[in-house]
Amino acid sequence: MRRLRSRFSIATQVLLMQCVLVLLLTAAGSTAAVLQAHATEHDGARRQVLSTAEALAGAPSTIAALHTANPTVPLQPETTALEQQAGVDFVVVMTTAGVRFTHPNPALIGKTFVGHIAPAVAGTSFTEDYSGSLGPSVRSVVPIRDPQHGGAIIGLVSVGITQHRLSSLFGQQLPLVIGISAAALALAVLGAYAVGRRVRRQTRGLGPVALAELYEHHDAVMHAMREGLLLLDPAGRLILANDEAVRLLDLPDARAGRTPAELGVDGSLGAVLAGGADVADGIHLTDNRVVTVNQSTARRAGRDLGTVVTLRDRTELQALTDELASVRGFAEALRASNHEAANRLHTVVTLIELDRPGEAVRFATGELAAQQELVDRLLTAVEEPVLAALVLGKVAQARERGIELGVGDVTAVRDLPLPVTDAVTLVGNLIDNALEAVGGYEGGHESDYGGAAAKQVWIELSDDASGLRVQVADNGPGIAPELREDVFVRGFTTKAEAGRGLGLALVAQIVKRHGGTVSVSEAEGGGAVVEVRIPRRAER
């Protein structure tokens, strides 16, 4: 039986079950209707015979006939006519002893009535089912009272309808009952068929086993996916979110049927989800993470089913990218230093060959002293070697691009109030943004920033009981006051290239995550100053 059920689709099973149910209900209803019709006919017959008997018993002609010498003569024609008019099978007028004065069969006149008469003789009208001379019948017996003699009972009247007549009357109604039942059954089957077709469309003709397997596979895939998955309906309300999506977006438990804005997904990611436009590998920031977003509209047969969104956690990848950029900067710094060392060596050799050893010594020691002083100052003040190396690498990188990166006040940075990876991302992006501002980027024009004027960037680091302070200034074009909030939004950029605007957004994310502040102001003589403060929390 189980195998047989599994072979049929849910729609077919629903149709069969509904048809069986409708058939049973129709059969039960038809049976009830038949019984009700039969009972109705029987009750109607009882009322009819009683009212006919009472009417005849109260008629003055009946009373007058009973006072004649031969009551049969006036009463037999009258009762025969009444039988035809009232649609009854017999009207019998009799004495209180049950001797008949009238009967449909004249041969039975003068003989004793077959049935009960005692209640009527006692003065009570009654109706009963009884088998008399004409067979089983519904009959009423009513006393005849003479009002001129104080209501004395002077005779009895019995009126009856045989079961044969009742069956005939019921047989006339039976085709109507059966017709109504058949019509109801046909309509119910058509309705079940319509429901079955709808269920077939909704279940794609799949059977219960296939649907159960589909659900199990779907559920397993949803939980096993390393990517976050969101399903939004055409109105932008959340239908489904897997475990990874809940983790990445910190979604609440009560999330189904709510929009991303209602779920607390705001910023650039919230705008993308609300817009519903197709997105490929877009990078967006949440409060704690960097995520790669792919979004596409799902359609079937030209109908919009909603939006499918996949999310990949790029936070660790971004940290690795920042570290790789730092390593690449170190490599570039080493290459630049090697290039500069070779040039200095050639200069020193040439000075010696020109018999000018004193100038050669001063040139060599002067360059070395300047660089060694910066290295000693950073390594002494900044206990975290990765952060110190980052700044040194940026200095060499800036020098190669023709930019002077000055390191101002650096107080003891020994116990960072944030992870070193966040510190590298924070400081590295601030310096890179300043270097781009003064030196331009590939395709820019350095003359826009003052022609041959020196391009300068300054950085200051300080760490005390209140927390970490990082300040980066430049003498570039600066940032307009109305844009100083927008520069920290993902995707905002003043550059002509697409795909930029991530650096300061990452800075803002780190600052927010660690409860810090970031501000932008105008530098003396033009340019911009970006200052970040990360407080030292008690739990750190």
Number of C-alpha atoms within 10 A of each C-alpha: 6 6 8 7 14 15 16 16 22 23 25 20 17 19 23 16 13 19 20 13 14 19 18 13 13 20 15 13 14 19 15 12 17 17 12 12 16 19 13 13 17 18 12 12 24 21 15 20 26 22 15 21 25 19 13 23 23 17 11 11 13 22 19 13 15 21 11 11 8 11 18 21 13 17 21 20 11 16 22 18 13 17 18 11 9 12 15 21 23 24 28 24 33 27 20 19 13 22 19 24 27 28 23 16 10 11 9 15 19 16 14 14 22 14 16 15 22 14 13 21 21 11 16 12 21 17 18 14 16 17 15 15 12 16 11 15 23 26 29 29 29 29 29 30 18 20 12 7 9 8 11 13 18 17 25 28 31 29 28 31 26 21 20 14 15 18 14 11 13 18 12 11 15 16 11 11 15 15 12 15 19 16 12 17 19 16 13 18 20 14 15 20 19 13 16 21 17 13 19 19 12 11 15 13 17 21 20 18 16 15 16 12 12 13 12 12 12 12 12 11 12 18 14 12 13 15 19 23 22 20 21 26 19 15 14 19 21 20 16 16 20 19 16 22 22 16 13 19 19 15 16 11 7 8 17 14 15 15 20 22 15 11 17 13 19 17 15 16 20 17 14 18 25 18 10 20 12 14 16 11 13 15 21 23 22 18 18 16 19 22 24 20 22 17 22 15 18 16 11 7 6 7 9 12 16 19 24 19 21 20 24 19 20 18 15 12 12 17 16 14 14 19 18 12 15 22 16 13 21 20 14 17 21 15 15 17 16 12 12 13 15 12 12 16 14 12 15 20 15 14 17 15 11 10 11 13 15 10 13 21 13 12 15 15 11 12 12 12 11 10 12 12 10 15 15 11 16 24 17 17 18 23 15 16 13 17 22 20 20 19 25 22 22 22 21 22 24 23 15 16 12 13 18 20 25 18 18 12 14 18 17 16 23 15 17 19 19 19 10 14 16 18 19 21 24 22 21 21 19 23 24 14 19 26 27 16 24 24 25 19 14 8 8 12 11 17 11 12 18 13 10 8 10 14 22 20 26 19 23 16 21 18 23 15 9 12 18 22 21 20 22 25 28 30 26 25 15 20 18 12 11 8 13 15 12 14 20 20 20 22 20 17 19 12 14 10 11 9 12 13 19 20 22 23 20 27 22 22 24 22 21 15 14 18 13 18 15 18 12 21 16 18 16 11 9 14 21 24 22 21 18 22 20 23 21 20 13 6 4 8
